[in-house]
Amino acid sequence: MEDAPVSAYYGQAFARNLAQAMATAEIGLRALGDRAGVSHATISRLLRGMVLPDMGTLARLEAAIGTGLWPDLTVWTDRDCG
């Protein structure tokens, strides 16, 4: 994935962060979707890395789950280490 765009690294890290946060909170797709006002289908696509969230969706998900989900810069700078 060395030639992949930066968005690919962030998308994968975001999906991992979302999955981990959901597992920690013990919340499923539909419950998170209801709480965040985001369709469960959108959350499913986010978890599978099919789409990146827009800023509104990101903010709603972070507020609903109570933790930051967007990865930091190390996702890009550490890309060759993983």
Secondary structure by P-SEA (a helix, b strand, c coil): cccccaaaaaaaaaaaaaaaaaaaacccaaaaaaaacccaaaaaaaaaccccccaaaaaaaaaaaccccccccccccccccc
